[in-house]
Amino acid sequence: MTTEQRLNRVEDDLAVIRQLLTSATTYAESANCRLDRVGEKLDQAVSRQDATDA
C-alpha cells in the first residue's frame, strides 16, 4: 500500500468518525430535549397534586 493510499484510507476513516460523532451529538441533543419535556410534565403533575392536596 502506498503512502497516498494510506493517507486516503485515514481520511476516509476520519470522515466516518466525523459522521458517527455528528450522529451521536444529534441523538444526545434529541434525548436531552425529551428529558426536558419529561421534567416539565413532572413539574406540572407535582403542581396539580400540590393544588389538590391543599
PyMOL Python script that loads the backbone (N, CA, C, O; Angstrom):
from pymol import cmd

cmd.read_pdbstr("""\
ATOM      1  N   MET A   1       0.859  -1.166   0.000  1.00  0.00           N
ATOM      2  CA  MET A   1       0.000   0.000   0.000  1.00  0.00           C
ATOM      3  C   MET A   1       0.909   1.235   0.000  1.00  0.00           C
ATOM      4  O   MET A   1       1.843   1.336   0.796  1.00  0.00           O
ATOM      5  N   THR A   2       0.622   2.143  -0.885  1.00  0.00           N
ATOM      6  CA  THR A   2       1.449   3.347  -0.982  1.00  0.00           C
ATOM      7  C   THR A   2       1.065   4.341   0.102  1.00  0.00           C
ATOM      8  O   THR A   2       0.029   4.219   0.755  1.00  0.00           O
ATOM      9  N   THR A   3       1.924   5.313   0.268  1.00  0.00           N
ATOM     10  CA  THR A   3       1.657   6.360   1.260  1.00  0.00           C
ATOM     11  C   THR A   3       0.373   7.106   0.915  1.00  0.00           C
ATOM     12  O   THR A   3      -0.413   7.441   1.802  1.00  0.00           O
ATOM     13  N   GLU A   4       0.163   7.362  -0.360  1.00  0.00           N
ATOM     14  CA  GLU A   4      -1.051   8.063  -0.784  1.00  0.00           C
ATOM     15  C   GLU A   4      -2.295   7.231  -0.470  1.00  0.00           C
ATOM     16  O   GLU A   4      -3.310   7.775  -0.035  1.00  0.00           O
ATOM     17  N   GLN A   5      -2.224   5.933  -0.684  1.00  0.00           N
ATOM     18  CA  GLN A   5      -3.352   5.058  -0.373  1.00  0.00           C
ATOM     19  C   GLN A   5      -3.628   5.040   1.129  1.00  0.00           C
ATOM     20  O   GLN A   5      -4.780   5.051   1.560  1.00  0.00           O
ATOM     21  N   ARG A   6      -2.563   5.013   1.909  1.00  0.00           N
ATOM     22  CA  ARG A   6      -2.733   5.044   3.368  1.00  0.00           C
ATOM     23  C   ARG A   6      -3.381   6.346   3.811  1.00  0.00           C
ATOM     24  O   ARG A   6      -4.280   6.360   4.651  1.00  0.00           O
ATOM     25  N   LEU A   7      -2.902   7.441   3.225  1.00  0.00           N
ATOM     26  CA  LEU A   7      -3.470   8.744   3.563  1.00  0.00           C
ATOM     27  C   LEU A   7      -4.947   8.803   3.193  1.00  0.00           C
ATOM     28  O   LEU A   7      -5.759   9.311   3.965  1.00  0.00           O
ATOM     29  N   ASN A   8      -5.296   8.293   2.031  1.00  0.00           N
ATOM     30  CA  ASN A   8      -6.702   8.268   1.615  1.00  0.00           C
ATOM     31  C   ASN A   8      -7.539   7.430   2.570  1.00  0.00           C
ATOM     32  O   ASN A   8      -8.666   7.792   2.910  1.00  0.00           O
ATOM     33  N   ARG A   9      -6.974   6.309   2.997  1.00  0.00           N
ATOM     34  CA  ARG A   9      -7.708   5.447   3.933  1.00  0.00           C
ATOM     35  C   ARG A   9      -7.919   6.155   5.267  1.00  0.00           C
ATOM     36  O   ARG A   9      -9.004   6.084   5.843  1.00  0.00           O
ATOM     37  N   VAL A  10      -6.891   6.834   5.757  1.00  0.00           N
ATOM     38  CA  VAL A  10      -7.014   7.581   7.012  1.00  0.00           C
ATOM     39  C   VAL A  10      -8.059   8.683   6.866  1.00  0.00           C
ATOM     40  O   VAL A  10      -8.877   8.885   7.763  1.00  0.00           O
ATOM     41  N   GLU A  11      -8.037   9.392   5.747  1.00  0.00           N
ATOM     42  CA  GLU A  11      -9.026  10.446   5.514  1.00  0.00           C
ATOM     43  C   GLU A  11     -10.436   9.868   5.474  1.00  0.00           C
ATOM     44  O   GLU A  11     -11.366  10.462   6.020  1.00  0.00           O
ATOM     45  N   ASP A  12     -10.600   8.722   4.835  1.00  0.00           N
ATOM     46  CA  ASP A  12     -11.911   8.066   4.788  1.00  0.00           C
ATOM     47  C   ASP A  12     -12.364   7.654   6.189  1.00  0.00           C
ATOM     48  O   ASP A  12     -13.524   7.838   6.558  1.00  0.00           O
ATOM     49  N   ASP A  13     -11.436   7.096   6.957  1.00  0.00           N
ATOM     50  CA  ASP A  13     -11.769   6.696   8.328  1.00  0.00           C
ATOM     51  C   ASP A  13     -12.167   7.905   9.170  1.00  0.00           C
ATOM     52  O   ASP A  13     -13.111   7.837   9.958  1.00  0.00           O
ATOM     53  N   LEU A  14     -11.446   9.005   9.000  1.00  0.00           N
ATOM     54  CA  LEU A  14     -11.783  10.223   9.742  1.00  0.00           C
ATOM     55  C   LEU A  14     -13.157  10.760   9.340  1.00  0.00           C
ATOM     56  O   LEU A  14     -13.891  11.275  10.184  1.00  0.00           O
ATOM     57  N   ALA A  15     -13.505  10.644   8.071  1.00  0.00           N
ATOM     58  CA  ALA A  15     -14.827  11.083   7.619  1.00  0.00           C
ATOM     59  C   ALA A  15     -15.919  10.241   8.278  1.00  0.00           C
ATOM     60  O   ALA A  15     -16.954  10.770   8.684  1.00  0.00           O
ATOM     61  N   VAL A  16     -15.688   8.942   8.382  1.00  0.00           N
ATOM     62  CA  VAL A  16     -16.656   8.058   9.042  1.00  0.00           C
ATOM     63  C   VAL A  16     -16.780   8.424  10.517  1.00  0.00           C
ATOM     64  O   VAL A  16     -17.887   8.492  11.052  1.00  0.00           O
ATOM     65  N   ILE A  17     -15.659   8.656  11.168  1.00  0.00           N
ATOM     66  CA  ILE A  17     -15.683   9.039  12.585  1.00  0.00           C
ATOM     67  C   ILE A  17     -16.429  10.348  12.768  1.00  0.00           C
ATOM     68  O   ILE A  17     -17.209  10.494  13.710  1.00  0.00           O
ATOM     69  N   ARG A  18     -16.197  11.298  11.877  1.00  0.00           N
ATOM     70  CA  ARG A  18     -16.890  12.588  11.944  1.00  0.00           C
ATOM     71  C   ARG A  18     -18.403  12.394  11.823  1.00  0.00           C
ATOM     72  O   ARG A  18     -19.174  13.020  12.551  1.00  0.00           O
ATOM     73  N   GLN A  19     -18.823  11.526  10.902  1.00  0.00           N
ATOM     74  CA  GLN A  19     -20.251  11.243  10.732  1.00  0.00           C
ATOM     75  C   GLN A  19     -20.838  10.593  11.978  1.00  0.00           C
ATOM     76  O   GLN A  19     -21.942  10.936  12.401  1.00  0.00           O
ATOM     77  N   LEU A  20     -20.102   9.657  12.564  1.00  0.00           N
ATOM     78  CA  LEU A  20     -20.582   8.994  13.779  1.00  0.00           C
ATOM     79  C   LEU A  20     -20.715   9.984  14.934  1.00  0.00           C
ATOM     80  O   LEU A  20     -21.687   9.938  15.687  1.00  0.00           O
ATOM     81  N   LEU A  21     -19.744  10.870  15.071  1.00  0.00           N
ATOM     82  CA  LEU A  21     -19.809  11.871  16.140  1.00  0.00           C
ATOM     83  C   LEU A  21     -20.970  12.836  15.925  1.00  0.00           C
ATOM     84  O   LEU A  21     -21.638  13.231  16.881  1.00  0.00           O
ATOM     85  N   THR A  22     -21.208  13.213  14.679  1.00  0.00           N
ATOM     86  CA  THR A  22     -22.337  14.088  14.373  1.00  0.00           C
ATOM     87  C   THR A  22     -23.648  13.397  14.718  1.00  0.00           C
ATOM     88  O   THR A  22     -24.545  14.010  15.297  1.00  0.00           O
ATOM     89  N   SER A  23     -23.758  12.131  14.363  1.00  0.00           N
ATOM     90  CA  SER A  23     -24.962  11.364  14.668  1.00  0.00           C
ATOM     91  C   SER A  23     -25.160  11.233  16.175  1.00  0.00           C
ATOM     92  O   SER A  23     -26.275  11.390  16.672  1.00  0.00           O
ATOM     93  N   ALA A  24     -24.089  10.949  16.895  1.00  0.00           N
ATOM     94  CA  ALA A  24     -24.181  10.816  18.353  1.00  0.00           C
ATOM     95  C   ALA A  24     -24.581  12.135  18.996  1.00  0.00           C
ATOM     96  O   ALA A  24     -25.355  12.149  19.954  1.00  0.00           O
ATOM     97  N   THR A  25     -24.064  13.237  18.480  1.00  0.00           N
ATOM     98  CA  THR A  25     -24.416  14.555  19.005  1.00  0.00           C
ATOM     99  C   THR A  25     -25.893  14.844  18.782  1.00  0.00           C
ATOM    100  O   THR A  25     -26.577  15.325  19.685  1.00  0.00           O
ATOM    101  N   THR A  26     -26.379  14.557  17.597  1.00  0.00           N
ATOM    102  CA  THR A  26     -27.793  14.778  17.286  1.00  0.00           C
ATOM    103  C   THR A  26     -28.679  13.939  18.198  1.00  0.00           C
ATOM    104  O   THR A  26     -29.687  14.427  18.709  1.00  0.00           O
ATOM    105  N   TYR A  27     -28.308  12.682  18.401  1.00  0.00           N
ATOM    106  CA  TYR A  27     -29.076  11.794  19.277  1.00  0.00           C
ATOM    107  C   TYR A  27     -29.083  12.328  20.705  1.00  0.00           C
ATOM    108  O   TYR A  27     -30.127  12.344  21.357  1.00  0.00           O
ATOM    109  N   ALA A  28     -27.934  12.762  21.189  1.00  0.00           N
ATOM    110  CA  ALA A  28     -27.838  13.276  22.562  1.00  0.00           C
ATOM    111  C   ALA A  28     -28.673  14.540  22.736  1.00  0.00           C
ATOM    112  O   ALA A  28     -29.337  14.706  23.759  1.00  0.00           O
ATOM    113  N   GLU A  29     -28.646  15.426  21.751  1.00  0.00           N
ATOM    114  CA  GLU A  29     -29.445  16.648  21.832  1.00  0.00           C
ATOM    115  C   GLU A  29     -30.933  16.316  21.845  1.00  0.00           C
ATOM    116  O   GLU A  29     -31.704  16.931  22.581  1.00  0.00           O
ATOM    117  N   SER A  30     -31.331  15.352  21.036  1.00  0.00           N
ATOM    118  CA  SER A  30     -32.726  14.931  20.996  1.00  0.00           C
ATOM    119  C   SER A  30     -33.150  14.320  22.325  1.00  0.00           C
ATOM    120  O   SER A  30     -34.227  14.622  22.839  1.00  0.00           O
ATOM    121  N   ALA A  31     -32.309  13.469  22.875  1.00  0.00           N
ATOM    122  CA  ALA A  31     -32.615  12.852  24.168  1.00  0.00           C
ATOM    123  C   ALA A  31     -32.706  13.906  25.260  1.00  0.00           C
ATOM    124  O   ALA A  31     -33.560  13.813  26.142  1.00  0.00           O
ATOM    125  N   ASN A  32     -31.845  14.899  25.210  1.00  0.00           N
ATOM    126  CA  ASN A  32     -31.864  15.973  26.194  1.00  0.00           C
ATOM    127  C   ASN A  32     -33.175  16.755  26.113  1.00  0.00           C
ATOM    128  O   ASN A  32     -33.748  17.111  27.143  1.00  0.00           O
ATOM    129  N   CYS A  33     -33.650  17.021  24.906  1.00  0.00           N
ATOM    130  CA  CYS A  33     -34.930  17.725  24.738  1.00  0.00           C
ATOM    131  C   CYS A  33     -36.072  16.892  25.309  1.00  0.00           C
ATOM    132  O   CYS A  33     -36.967  17.429  25.962  1.00  0.00           O
ATOM    133  N   ARG A  34     -36.046  15.594  25.069  1.00  0.00           N
ATOM    134  CA  ARG A  34     -37.098  14.725  25.604  1.00  0.00           C
ATOM    135  C   ARG A  34     -37.063  14.712  27.125  1.00  0.00           C
ATOM    136  O   ARG A  34     -38.112  14.729  27.769  1.00  0.00           O
ATOM    137  N   LEU A  35     -35.882  14.682  27.697  1.00  0.00           N
ATOM    138  CA  LEU A  35     -35.771  14.722  29.159  1.00  0.00           C
ATOM    139  C   LEU A  35     -36.304  16.040  29.713  1.00  0.00           C
ATOM    140  O   LEU A  35     -36.944  16.058  30.764  1.00  0.00           O
ATOM    141  N   ASP A  36     -36.045  17.132  29.016  1.00  0.00           N
ATOM    142  CA  ASP A  36     -36.582  18.426  29.441  1.00  0.00           C
ATOM    143  C   ASP A  36     -38.110  18.395  29.458  1.00  0.00           C
ATOM    144  O   ASP A  36     -38.732  18.901  30.392  1.00  0.00           O
ATOM    145  N   ARG A  37     -38.715  17.801  28.426  1.00  0.00           N
ATOM    146  CA  ARG A  37     -40.181  17.713  28.370  1.00  0.00           C
ATOM    147  C   ARG A  37     -40.722  16.838  29.485  1.00  0.00           C
ATOM    148  O   ARG A  37     -41.746  17.159  30.088  1.00  0.00           O
ATOM    149  N   VAL A  38     -40.044  15.736  29.762  1.00  0.00           N
ATOM    150  CA  VAL A  38     -40.469  14.862  30.859  1.00  0.00           C
ATOM    151  C   VAL A  38     -40.395  15.627  32.177  1.00  0.00           C
ATOM    152  O   VAL A  38     -41.302  15.529  33.003  1.00  0.00           O
ATOM    153  N   GLY A  39     -39.331  16.380  32.374  1.00  0.00           N
ATOM    154  CA  GLY A  39     -39.188  17.186  33.590  1.00  0.00           C
ATOM    155  C   GLY A  39     -40.295  18.213  33.724  1.00  0.00           C
ATOM    156  O   GLY A  39     -40.829  18.414  34.815  1.00  0.00           O
ATOM    157  N   GLU A  40     -40.644  18.866  32.625  1.00  0.00           N
ATOM    158  CA  GLU A  40     -41.730  19.849  32.655  1.00  0.00           C
ATOM    159  C   GLU A  40     -43.057  19.182  33.011  1.00  0.00           C
ATOM    160  O   GLU A  40     -43.821  19.708  33.821  1.00  0.00           O
ATOM    161  N   LYS A  41     -43.328  18.033  32.411  1.00  0.00           N
ATOM    162  CA  LYS A  41     -44.579  17.322  32.706  1.00  0.00           C
ATOM    163  C   LYS A  41     -44.614  16.859  34.156  1.00  0.00           C
ATOM    164  O   LYS A  41     -45.663  16.896  34.797  1.00  0.00           O
ATOM    165  N   LEU A  42     -43.476  16.425  34.669  1.00  0.00           N
ATOM    166  CA  LEU A  42     -43.405  16.019  36.065  1.00  0.00           C
ATOM    167  C   LEU A  42     -43.670  17.208  36.984  1.00  0.00           C
ATOM    168  O   LEU A  42     -44.401  17.086  37.967  1.00  0.00           O
ATOM    169  N   ASP A  43     -43.079  18.351  36.664  1.00  0.00           N
ATOM    170  CA  ASP A  43     -43.319  19.562  37.452  1.00  0.00           C
ATOM    171  C   ASP A  43     -44.800  19.942  37.441  1.00  0.00           C
ATOM    172  O   ASP A  43     -45.355  20.324  38.470  1.00  0.00           O
ATOM    173  N   GLN A  44     -45.430  19.837  36.279  1.00  0.00           N
ATOM    174  CA  GLN A  44     -46.856  20.151  36.178  1.00  0.00           C
ATOM    175  C   GLN A  44     -47.684  19.176  37.009  1.00  0.00           C
ATOM    176  O   GLN A  44     -48.620  19.586  37.696  1.00  0.00           O
ATOM    177  N   ALA A  45     -47.350  17.898  36.951  1.00  0.00           N
ATOM    178  CA  ALA A  45     -48.088  16.895  37.717  1.00  0.00           C
ATOM    179  C   ALA A  45     -47.936  17.142  39.215  1.00  0.00           C
ATOM    180  O   ALA A  45     -48.904  17.023  39.965  1.00  0.00           O
ATOM    181  N   VAL A  46     -46.729  17.485  39.652  1.00  0.00           N
ATOM    182  CA  VAL A  46     -46.498  17.771  41.069  1.00  0.00           C
ATOM    183  C   VAL A  46     -47.286  19.007  41.483  1.00  0.00           C
ATOM    184  O   VAL A  46     -47.869  19.034  42.567  1.00  0.00           O
ATOM    185  N   SER A  47     -47.311  20.026  40.636  1.00  0.00           N
ATOM    186  CA  SER A  47     -48.071  21.242  40.944  1.00  0.00           C
ATOM    187  C   SER A  47     -49.562  20.936  41.064  1.00  0.00           C
ATOM    188  O   SER A  47     -50.231  21.432  41.971  1.00  0.00           O
ATOM    189  N   ARG A  48     -50.080  20.117  40.145  1.00  0.00           N
ATOM    190  CA  ARG A  48     -51.501  19.746  40.217  1.00  0.00           C
ATOM    191  C   ARG A  48     -51.779  18.953  41.489  1.00  0.00           C
ATOM    192  O   ARG A  48     -52.795  19.166  42.151  1.00  0.00           O
ATOM    193  N   GLN A  49     -50.877  18.042  41.827  1.00  0.00           N
ATOM    194  CA  GLN A  49     -51.057  17.248  43.038  1.00  0.00           C
ATOM    195  C   GLN A  49     -51.012  18.143  44.272  1.00  0.00           C
ATOM    196  O   GLN A  49     -51.813  17.977  45.192  1.00  0.00           O
ATOM    197  N   ASP A  50     -50.081  19.088  44.291  1.00  0.00           N
ATOM    198  CA  ASP A  50     -49.991  20.020  45.418  1.00  0.00           C
ATOM    199  C   ASP A  50     -51.266  20.844  45.543  1.00  0.00           C
ATOM    200  O   ASP A  50     -51.738  21.092  46.652  1.00  0.00           O
ATOM    201  N   ALA A  51     -51.830  21.272  44.405  1.00  0.00           N
ATOM    202  CA  ALA A  51     -53.061  22.063  44.429  1.00  0.00           C
ATOM    203  C   ALA A  51     -54.228  21.215  44.932  1.00  0.00           C
ATOM    204  O   ALA A  51     -55.097  21.715  45.646  1.00  0.00           O
ATOM    205  N   THR A  52     -54.250  19.945  44.565  1.00  0.00           N
ATOM    206  CA  THR A  52     -55.306  19.037  45.009  1.00  0.00           C
ATOM    207  C   THR A  52     -55.195  18.776  46.510  1.00  0.00           C
ATOM    208  O   THR A  52     -56.206  18.696  47.208  1.00  0.00           O
ATOM    209  N   ASP A  53     -53.980  18.646  46.996  1.00  0.00           N
ATOM    210  CA  ASP A  53     -53.751  18.364  48.410  1.00  0.00           C
ATOM    211  C   ASP A  53     -54.037  19.575  49.294  1.00  0.00           C
ATOM    212  O   ASP A  53     -54.329  19.424  50.480  1.00  0.00           O
ATOM    213  N   ALA A  54     -53.954  20.771  48.723  1.00  0.00           N
ATOM    214  CA  ALA A  54     -54.103  21.990  49.534  1.00  0.00           C
ATOM    215  C   ALA A  54     -55.526  22.284  49.906  1.00  0.00           C
ATOM    216  O   ALA A  54     -55.795  23.275  50.584  1.00  0.00           O
TER     217      ALA A  54
END
""", "prot")
cmd.dss("prot")
cmd.show_as("cartoon", "prot")
cmd.util.cbc("prot")
cmd.orient("prot")
